[in-house]
Amino acid sequence: MNNSTKKTAWLEMFPHEFHQEMERAPVCYMPYGPAEPHGVYNALGLDFIECEAILHDAARAHGGIVAPPFAWHVQEQQYYDWEKDCCGMGMGMSSSLPEELFLHNVLHHIRNFDSKGFKAAILVSGHFLADLTADMTMLAEYYLRRTGSPMRISAGTYERFYNDGSFDDHAGIIETSLLMYYRPELVDLSLIGKPLAVPEHIAGGNNDYDPYCAPKGFGRDGYDKFPSADIGKAVAENMVKSLGKEKKRLLNEYCEKPDYKPPSILDTEDIWHRFIKLCSRYLTLTATRREAENGIFPVFPGWEELGE
């Protein structure tokens, strides 16, 4: 855990500190993640808490500013109630937004970073929703095409910054180890395998998972090691190093446009409505729903084909 006293949070900086850091390293890190169950042994905020912590470590190591938190995400979906259908829970615990509302917020985050003068933005989600990276990247690309902004943007889920093997399953060893490293008081491995101390209408779990969607056999059969803060430290350091390379790449790609003016909030709303009109059927978050309904998954044809 990095205990440096260097300020990295936008919310904690004085105006002169914000401007100084912008001059030194004009990159903004944006953490995303919901509250959602990660086994009975992890705090609900695992996705967001460890994502934000990794980005603060990256800012301390490589420079930059971590944006104000956004701990709301896509979880409850119209065609699939994840918490009930997968976890067998009687009550949802996720901090959920509709799919399009989440992306709408992301667009305004991008515009805000652009209007402040950041040269690069790294948008990272701790929530491993399938193909979320493609949707966030499509949105970022459209913003840059419509505005002509010189800002460089990298968007996606944070396992893409892990370069030492594959990320394990939801609430598995790597995720649990990261939380043990950053916030050990929010992990209680003694709860594994114990009866749930919650009301009956909330309790659940199905035959393939431990209660609240822990991987099958976690902490018992099928695993040759247990999570630890040491594992979490190694994973975090790997990601921080990778984020440093990404920051350097984005800033190297930046090319100043002296006459560029960022869009207003109203202009950004126009960009949003144009984006949804053109692209909603190609977004994974919405196209997946259509696939569940009729078996068709529309393929994004490219911006030129769409006339953009």
SENU-745628 format. One record per residue (C-alpha): x, y, z. Coordinates in pm, 1 decimal. Layout:
BEGIN
<atom c1="X" c2="Y" c3="Z"/>
...
This chain:
BEGIN
<atom c1="0.0" c2="0.0" c3="0.0"/>
<atom c1="140.0" c2="338.3" c3="-101.5"/>
<atom c1="142.1" c2="566.7" c3="203.3"/>
<atom c1="284.0" c2="870.6" c3="25.3"/>
<atom c1="141.0" c2="1203.6" c3="139.5"/>
<atom c1="132.9" c2="1340.4" c3="-216.8"/>
<atom c1="-217.0" c2="1459.6" c3="-299.4"/>
<atom c1="-378.8" c2="1284.8" c3="-593.2"/>
<atom c1="-751.6" c2="1345.5" c3="-537.2"/>
<atom c1="-912.5" c2="1632.0" c3="-727.2"/>
<atom c1="-1149.8" c2="1684.8" c3="-431.0"/>
<atom c1="-864.1" c2="1736.4" c3="-184.7"/>
<atom c1="-651.7" c2="1981.3" c3="-383.0"/>
<atom c1="-629.7" c2="2355.4" c3="-335.8"/>
<atom c1="-668.7" c2="2549.7" c3="-661.4"/>
<atom c1="-295.2" c2="2616.5" c3="-689.9"/>
<atom c1="-219.3" c2="2245.7" c3="-631.6"/>
<atom c1="-463.8" c2="2145.6" c3="-904.6"/>
<atom c1="-302.3" c2="2382.8" c3="-1155.1"/>
<atom c1="48.3" c2="2274.2" c3="-1058.6"/>
<atom c1="-32.0" c2="1906.7" c3="-1108.5"/>
<atom c1="-207.8" c2="1982.1" c3="-1437.9"/>
<atom c1="111.2" c2="2150.8" c3="-1558.5"/>
<atom c1="326.6" c2="1861.7" c3="-1440.1"/>
<atom c1="110.3" c2="1571.9" c3="-1556.0"/>
<atom c1="-209.3" c2="1669.8" c3="-1742.5"/>
<atom c1="-381.4" c2="1331.9" c3="-1712.9"/>
<atom c1="-703.3" c2="1253.9" c3="-1527.0"/>
<atom c1="-788.7" c2="907.8" c3="-1392.8"/>
<atom c1="-1159.9" c2="826.0" c3="-1359.6"/>
<atom c1="-1259.7" c2="527.1" c3="-1140.2"/>
<atom c1="-1590.8" c2="345.1" c3="-1187.7"/>
<atom c1="-1757.2" c2="58.5" c3="-1004.8"/>
<atom c1="-2079.9" c2="-39.7" c3="-828.1"/>
<atom c1="-2158.6" c2="-181.5" c3="-493.3"/>
<atom c1="-2239.9" c2="-547.2" c3="-553.7"/>
<atom c1="-2198.8" c2="-881.8" c3="-373.7"/>
<atom c1="-1855.9" c2="-1045.8" c3="-398.6"/>
<atom c1="-1907.9" c2="-1346.7" c3="-176.9"/>
<atom c1="-2013.1" c2="-1320.9" c3="185.1"/>
<atom c1="-1651.3" c2="-1242.2" c3="282.8"/>
<atom c1="-1592.7" c2="-916.4" c3="87.7"/>
<atom c1="-1742.7" c2="-572.2" c3="140.1"/>
<atom c1="-1997.8" c2="-472.6" c3="-121.8"/>
<atom c1="-1783.3" c2="-192.2" c3="-262.4"/>
<atom c1="-1492.5" c2="-414.3" c3="-371.0"/>
<atom c1="-1512.7" c2="-323.2" c3="-741.9"/>
<atom c1="-1496.1" c2="49.5" c3="-683.2"/>
<atom c1="-1273.4" c2="59.7" c3="-374.0"/>
<atom c1="-980.5" c2="-127.2" c3="-522.7"/>
<atom c1="-1014.9" c2="38.3" c3="-864.1"/>
<atom c1="-996.8" c2="385.3" c3="-707.3"/>
<atom c1="-704.2" c2="281.7" c3="-485.9"/>
<atom c1="-504.0" c2="152.6" c3="-784.2"/>
<atom c1="-562.3" c2="479.0" c3="-971.6"/>
<atom c1="-444.1" c2="682.9" c3="-672.5"/>
<atom c1="-128.8" c2="469.6" c3="-660.5"/>
<atom c1="-80.8" c2="528.3" c3="-1033.9"/>
<atom c1="-118.7" c2="904.3" c3="-987.0"/>
<atom c1="133.0" c2="900.3" c3="-701.2"/>
<atom c1="380.2" c2="701.0" c3="-906.7"/>
<atom c1="340.1" c2="866.1" c3="-1246.2"/>
<atom c1="162.4" c2="1196.9" c3="-1187.4"/>
<atom c1="-190.6" c2="1304.2" c3="-1262.5"/>
<atom c1="-517.8" c2="1365.7" c3="-1082.6"/>
<atom c1="-788.3" c2="1120.7" c3="-974.9"/>
<atom c1="-1137.3" c2="1250.9" c3="-1053.8"/>
<atom c1="-1424.7" c2="1266.4" c3="-803.2"/>
<atom c1="-1569.8" c2="916.9" c3="-748.8"/>
<atom c1="-1858.3" c2="761.2" c3="-938.0"/>
<atom c1="-1956.7" c2="445.1" c3="-752.5"/>
<atom c1="-2265.5" c2="372.4" c3="-963.3"/>
<atom c1="-2268.6" c2="128.2" c3="-1251.8"/>
<atom c1="-2466.3" c2="-109.5" c3="-1469.6"/>
<atom c1="-2588.9" c2="-415.5" c3="-1284.5"/>
<atom c1="-2967.3" c2="-464.2" c3="-1286.7"/>
<atom c1="-3057.6" c2="-536.0" c3="-1648.4"/>
<atom c1="-3404.1" c2="-566.2" c3="-1797.2"/>
<atom c1="-3347.6" c2="-911.2" c3="-1941.5"/>
<atom c1="-3138.6" c2="-1057.6" c3="-1659.2"/>
<atom c1="-3164.7" c2="-993.2" c3="-1286.3"/>
<atom c1="-2808.1" c2="-1086.2" c3="-1197.6"/>
<atom c1="-2841.9" c2="-1085.5" c3="-820.6"/>
<atom c1="-3154.8" c2="-1299.0" c3="-812.9"/>
<atom c1="-3094.2" c2="-1523.4" c3="-1112.9"/>
<atom c1="-2725.0" c2="-1593.2" c3="-1050.0"/>
<atom c1="-2680.7" c2="-1543.1" c3="-677.5"/>
<atom c1="-3024.7" c2="-1652.5" c3="-567.5"/>
<atom c1="-3058.5" c2="-1340.9" c3="-355.5"/>
<atom c1="-3394.2" c2="-1217.4" c3="-236.1"/>
<atom c1="-3278.9" c2="-854.1" c3="-231.0"/>
<atom c1="-3052.3" c2="-656.7" c3="-460.9"/>
<atom c1="-2757.2" c2="-474.7" c3="-301.1"/>
<atom c1="-2600.1" c2="-316.1" c3="-608.0"/>
<atom c1="-2572.1" c2="58.1" c3="-674.6"/>
<atom c1="-2721.5" c2="31.5" c3="-1021.3"/>
<atom c1="-2802.1" c2="265.3" c3="-1309.2"/>
<atom c1="-2969.7" c2="191.7" c3="-1643.9"/>
<atom c1="-2719.0" c2="105.0" c3="-1914.6"/>
<atom c1="-2766.3" c2="420.9" c3="-2120.6"/>
<atom c1="-2766.8" c2="648.1" c3="-1815.5"/>
<atom c1="-2428.0" c2="509.5" c3="-1713.7"/>
<atom c1="-2279.6" c2="587.2" c3="-2056.2"/>
<atom c1="-2448.6" c2="928.3" c3="-2056.6"/>
<atom c1="-2260.7" c2="1008.8" c3="-1735.5"/>
<atom c1="-1935.8" c2="880.9" c3="-1886.2"/>
<atom c1="-1977.3" c2="1122.0" c3="-2178.9"/>
<atom c1="-2013.3" c2="1419.6" c3="-1945.2"/>
<atom c1="-1711.2" c2="1304.6" c3="-1746.4"/>
<atom c1="-1507.7" c2="1306.6" c3="-2069.3"/>
<atom c1="-1635.4" c2="1652.7" c3="-2160.4"/>
<atom c1="-1548.6" c2="1781.7" c3="-1813.6"/>
<atom c1="-1189.8" c2="1656.7" c3="-1835.0"/>
<atom c1="-1159.6" c2="1808.6" c3="-2181.9"/>
<atom c1="-1293.8" c2="2145.1" c3="-2067.5"/>
<atom c1="-1046.0" c2="2157.9" c3="-1777.6"/>
<atom c1="-754.5" c2="2118.4" c3="-2015.4"/>
<atom c1="-641.2" c2="1763.6" c3="-1943.8"/>
<atom c1="-440.5" c2="1622.0" c3="-2232.5"/>
<atom c1="-528.0" c2="1262.8" c3="-2147.4"/>
<atom c1="-800.3" c2="1077.0" c3="-1960.8"/>
<atom c1="-786.7" c2="717.5" c3="-1838.2"/>
<atom c1="-1132.9" c2="582.9" c3="-1755.5"/>
<atom c1="-1114.5" c2="259.5" c3="-1557.2"/>
<atom c1="-1398.1" c2="38.4" c3="-1435.2"/>
<atom c1="-1349.1" c2="-212.9" c3="-1155.9"/>
<atom c1="-1664.1" c2="-390.3" c3="-1273.4"/>
<atom c1="-1606.6" c2="-669.5" c3="-1525.7"/>
<atom c1="-1923.7" c2="-633.4" c3="-1730.8"/>
<atom c1="-1885.8" c2="-819.6" c3="-2058.6"/>
<atom c1="-1748.5" c2="-602.4" c3="-2339.2"/>
<atom c1="-1793.4" c2="-281.8" c3="-2141.4"/>
<atom c1="-1457.8" c2="-167.2" c3="-2278.5"/>
<atom c1="-1597.4" c2="-170.1" c3="-2633.6"/>
<atom c1="-1893.9" c2="48.6" c3="-2537.5"/>
<atom c1="-1685.9" c2="303.1" c3="-2345.3"/>
<atom c1="-1429.9" c2="314.4" c3="-2625.6"/>
<atom c1="-1699.5" c2="366.8" c3="-2889.5"/>
<atom c1="-1840.7" c2="656.7" c3="-2687.9"/>
<atom c1="-1496.1" c2="814.3" c3="-2644.6"/>
<atom c1="-1421.5" c2="778.2" c3="-3014.5"/>
<atom c1="-1748.4" c2="946.4" c3="-3106.5"/>
<atom c1="-1680.5" c2="1237.6" c3="-2871.1"/>
<atom c1="-1340.2" c2="1294.7" c3="-3029.4"/>
<atom c1="-1483.7" c2="1271.9" c3="-3381.9"/>
<atom c1="-1766.4" c2="1518.2" c3="-3313.6"/>
<atom c1="-1558.2" c2="1771.8" c3="-3121.6"/>
<atom c1="-1215.9" c2="1743.5" c3="-3281.0"/>
<atom c1="-1066.7" c2="1742.4" c3="-2931.3"/>
<atom c1="-693.7" c2="1673.7" c3="-2911.7"/>
<atom c1="-738.3" c2="1498.1" c3="-2575.6"/>
<atom c1="-637.1" c2="1131.5" c3="-2578.5"/>
<atom c1="-865.6" c2="882.1" c3="-2403.3"/>
<atom c1="-821.6" c2="526.6" c3="-2279.3"/>
<atom c1="-1128.0" c2="347.7" c3="-2145.1"/>
<atom c1="-1207.7" c2="3.7" c3="-2016.3"/>
<atom c1="-1213.7" c2="-238.5" c3="-1727.0"/>
<atom c1="-912.7" c2="-260.8" c3="-1502.1"/>
<atom c1="-814.9" c2="-621.0" c3="-1570.2"/>
<atom c1="-684.5" c2="-500.7" c3="-1909.7"/>
<atom c1="-401.6" c2="-335.2" c3="-1716.4"/>
<atom c1="-297.7" c2="-664.1" c3="-1554.6"/>
<atom c1="-11.6" c2="-816.3" c3="-1754.8"/>
<atom c1="80.3" c2="-1121.8" c3="-1551.5"/>
<atom c1="-172.0" c2="-1384.9" c3="-1651.9"/>
<atom c1="-550.0" c2="-1393.4" c3="-1665.1"/>
<atom c1="-774.1" c2="-1235.0" c3="-1406.6"/>
<atom c1="-962.1" c2="-1495.4" c3="-1203.4"/>
<atom c1="-1334.8" c2="-1523.8" c3="-1150.4"/>
<atom c1="-1567.4" c2="-1279.4" c3="-978.9"/>
<atom c1="-1475.7" c2="-1249.6" c3="-607.9"/>
<atom c1="-1188.1" c2="-1487.9" c3="-663.8"/>
<atom c1="-830.9" c2="-1484.7" c3="-538.7"/>
<atom c1="-706.3" c2="-1176.6" c3="-725.8"/>
<atom c1="-999.3" c2="-947.5" c3="-649.0"/>
<atom c1="-1014.0" c2="-1059.4" c3="-288.5"/>
<atom c1="-636.8" c2="-1020.2" c3="-250.5"/>
<atom c1="-651.4" c2="-664.8" c3="-385.9"/>
<atom c1="-910.5" c2="-569.1" c3="-127.1"/>
<atom c1="-704.5" c2="-738.1" c3="145.2"/>
<atom c1="-405.7" c2="-528.0" c3="37.3"/>
<atom c1="-584.4" c2="-193.7" c3="24.6"/>
<atom c1="-855.5" c2="-238.9" c3="287.0"/>
<atom c1="-791.6" c2="-552.5" c3="496.0"/>
<atom c1="-1070.2" c2="-463.5" c3="738.1"/>
<atom c1="-1320.2" c2="-510.2" c3="452.3"/>
<atom c1="-1237.9" c2="-879.8" c3="400.4"/>
<atom c1="-1335.1" c2="-1155.7" c3="643.9"/>
<atom c1="-1227.2" c2="-1496.0" c3="514.9"/>
<atom c1="-1361.7" c2="-1661.1" c3="830.5"/>
<atom c1="-1710.7" c2="-1618.4" c3="679.7"/>
<atom c1="-1638.4" c2="-1865.3" c3="398.8"/>
<atom c1="-1847.6" c2="-2177.7" c3="439.0"/>
<atom c1="-2043.4" c2="-2047.4" c3="736.6"/>
<atom c1="-2421.4" c2="-2015.4" c3="743.0"/>
<atom c1="-2537.3" c2="-1673.2" c3="632.6"/>
<atom c1="-2617.7" c2="-1442.6" c3="919.7"/>
<atom c1="-2882.3" c2="-1256.0" c3="719.1"/>
<atom c1="-3262.2" c2="-1269.3" c3="696.1"/>
<atom c1="-3398.4" c2="-1569.2" c3="509.5"/>
<atom c1="-3557.2" c2="-1357.6" c3="234.3"/>
<atom c1="-3211.7" c2="-1222.5" c3="138.5"/>
<atom c1="-3011.5" c2="-1543.8" c3="162.4"/>
<atom c1="-2961.6" c2="-1764.9" c3="-138.8"/>
<atom c1="-2698.1" c2="-1903.3" c3="-368.6"/>
<atom c1="-2745.5" c2="-2174.5" c3="-630.7"/>
<atom c1="-2584.4" c2="-2511.2" c3="-679.1"/>
<atom c1="-2284.4" c2="-2380.5" c3="-874.3"/>
<atom c1="-2181.9" c2="-2093.6" c3="-647.3"/>
<atom c1="-2116.9" c2="-2015.7" c3="-288.2"/>
<atom c1="-2369.7" c2="-1767.6" c3="-149.9"/>
<atom c1="-2361.8" c2="-1427.4" c3="-315.9"/>
<atom c1="-2170.7" c2="-1535.2" c3="-623.4"/>
<atom c1="-1835.9" c2="-1648.9" c3="-497.0"/>
<atom c1="-1657.3" c2="-1884.0" c3="-740.1"/>
<atom c1="-1740.0" c2="-2250.8" c3="-698.4"/>
<atom c1="-1517.1" c2="-2415.8" c3="-440.1"/>
<atom c1="-1346.7" c2="-2090.7" c3="-344.3"/>
<atom c1="-1122.6" c2="-2138.7" c3="-42.4"/>
<atom c1="-1173.0" c2="-2513.2" c3="-46.0"/>
<atom c1="-1152.2" c2="-2766.1" c3="-329.1"/>
<atom c1="-1021.0" c2="-2657.9" c3="-668.5"/>
<atom c1="-783.9" c2="-2388.2" c3="-542.0"/>
<atom c1="-424.7" c2="-2448.3" c3="-442.9"/>
<atom c1="-377.6" c2="-2112.0" c3="-271.9"/>
<atom c1="-568.0" c2="-1865.8" c3="-61.1"/>
<atom c1="-596.4" c2="-1489.2" c3="-117.7"/>
<atom c1="-348.5" c2="-1270.0" c3="64.4"/>
<atom c1="-236.3" c2="-909.8" c3="91.8"/>
<atom c1="96.4" c2="-1012.5" c3="-66.4"/>
<atom c1="-81.9" c2="-1136.5" c3="-379.0"/>
<atom c1="-283.9" c2="-816.2" c3="-386.2"/>
<atom c1="31.0" c2="-604.3" c3="-358.3"/>
<atom c1="193.7" c2="-781.5" c3="-652.5"/>
<atom c1="-117.6" c2="-742.7" c3="-868.7"/>
<atom c1="-157.7" c2="-375.7" c3="-775.6"/>
<atom c1="206.3" c2="-297.6" c3="-854.6"/>
<atom c1="169.3" c2="-471.8" c3="-1190.9"/>
<atom c1="-136.2" c2="-260.9" c3="-1276.7"/>
<atom c1="23.9" c2="64.2" c3="-1159.7"/>
<atom c1="323.6" c2="-1.7" c3="-1383.7"/>
<atom c1="92.8" c2="-73.0" c3="-1678.1"/>
<atom c1="-108.8" c2="243.8" c3="-1612.3"/>
<atom c1="214.1" c2="441.9" c3="-1618.8"/>
<atom c1="291.0" c2="307.6" c3="-1965.6"/>
<atom c1="-62.9" c2="393.2" c3="-2078.8"/>
<atom c1="-31.7" c2="748.8" c3="-1945.4"/>
<atom c1="299.6" c2="794.1" c3="-2128.0"/>
<atom c1="152.5" c2="657.3" c3="-2452.2"/>
<atom c1="-147.2" c2="890.2" c3="-2441.6"/>
<atom c1="58.0" c2="1201.6" c3="-2368.3"/>
<atom c1="303.1" c2="1112.4" c3="-2646.9"/>
<atom c1="8.1" c2="1091.2" c3="-2887.8"/>
<atom c1="-130.6" c2="1429.1" c3="-2784.1"/>
<atom c1="-105.0" c2="1701.5" c3="-3047.4"/>
<atom c1="-193.6" c2="2058.8" c3="-2949.3"/>
<atom c1="-476.8" c2="2237.8" c3="-3132.7"/>
<atom c1="-445.9" c2="2605.9" c3="-3035.7"/>
<atom c1="-788.7" c2="2705.6" c3="-3172.3"/>
<atom c1="-981.3" c2="2415.3" c3="-3019.2"/>
<atom c1="-1273.8" c2="2496.1" c3="-2788.3"/>
<atom c1="-1436.9" c2="2218.4" c3="-2581.8"/>
<atom c1="-1813.2" c2="2173.7" c3="-2618.3"/>
<atom c1="-2057.3" c2="2326.1" c3="-2372.6"/>
<atom c1="-2286.8" c2="2108.2" c3="-2164.6"/>
<atom c1="-2568.2" c2="2173.6" c3="-2414.2"/>
<atom c1="-2339.6" c2="2083.8" c3="-2704.1"/>
<atom c1="-2251.8" c2="1762.6" c3="-2520.6"/>
<atom c1="-2620.6" c2="1677.0" c3="-2487.5"/>
<atom c1="-2651.0" c2="1710.7" c3="-2862.9"/>
<atom c1="-2352.4" c2="1476.6" c3="-2902.8"/>
<atom c1="-2523.6" c2="1227.0" c3="-2671.2"/>
<atom c1="-2851.8" c2="1224.5" c3="-2863.5"/>
<atom c1="-2668.0" c2="1186.6" c3="-3193.9"/>
<atom c1="-2460.2" c2="902.9" c3="-3049.1"/>
<atom c1="-2762.6" c2="713.9" c3="-2920.2"/>
<atom c1="-2950.5" c2="758.7" c3="-3246.5"/>
<atom c1="-2655.8" c2="622.0" c3="-3443.9"/>
<atom c1="-2508.4" c2="364.6" c3="-3209.9"/>
<atom c1="-2753.4" c2="235.0" c3="-2950.6"/>
<atom c1="-2823.3" c2="-85.3" c3="-3141.6"/>
<atom c1="-2449.1" c2="-159.6" c3="-3156.6"/>
<atom c1="-2375.5" c2="-103.4" c3="-2788.9"/>
<atom c1="-2313.2" c2="-424.5" c3="-2599.7"/>
<atom c1="-2517.7" c2="-301.1" c3="-2305.3"/>
<atom c1="-2824.8" c2="-265.2" c3="-2526.8"/>
<atom c1="-2743.6" c2="-505.2" c3="-2810.1"/>
<atom c1="-2699.9" c2="-788.4" c3="-2560.0"/>
<atom c1="-3057.6" c2="-733.8" c3="-2452.9"/>
<atom c1="-3171.6" c2="-756.4" c3="-2815.4"/>
<atom c1="-2965.2" c2="-1071.1" c3="-2860.6"/>
<atom c1="-3145.8" c2="-1224.4" c3="-2563.1"/>
<atom c1="-3477.9" c2="-1132.2" c3="-2723.0"/>
<atom c1="-3430.1" c2="-1242.2" c3="-3083.8"/>
<atom c1="-3085.7" c2="-1396.8" c3="-3124.7"/>
<atom c1="-2950.3" c2="-1110.5" c3="-3336.5"/>
<atom c1="-2638.1" c2="-922.0" c3="-3234.6"/>
<atom c1="-2588.5" c2="-618.3" c3="-3462.0"/>
<atom c1="-2228.7" c2="-562.5" c3="-3571.4"/>
<atom c1="-2088.9" c2="-208.1" c3="-3558.7"/>
<atom c1="-2017.9" c2="-115.6" c3="-3925.6"/>
<atom c1="-1770.2" c2="167.6" c3="-3858.7"/>
<atom c1="-1808.7" c2="543.5" c3="-3839.7"/>
<atom c1="-1773.4" c2="606.2" c3="-4213.4"/>
<atom c1="-2055.1" c2="361.0" c3="-4287.5"/>
<atom c1="-2274.3" c2="550.8" c3="-4042.4"/>
<atom c1="-2189.0" c2="880.1" c3="-4208.1"/>
<atom c1="-1976.7" c2="1013.7" c3="-3923.7"/>
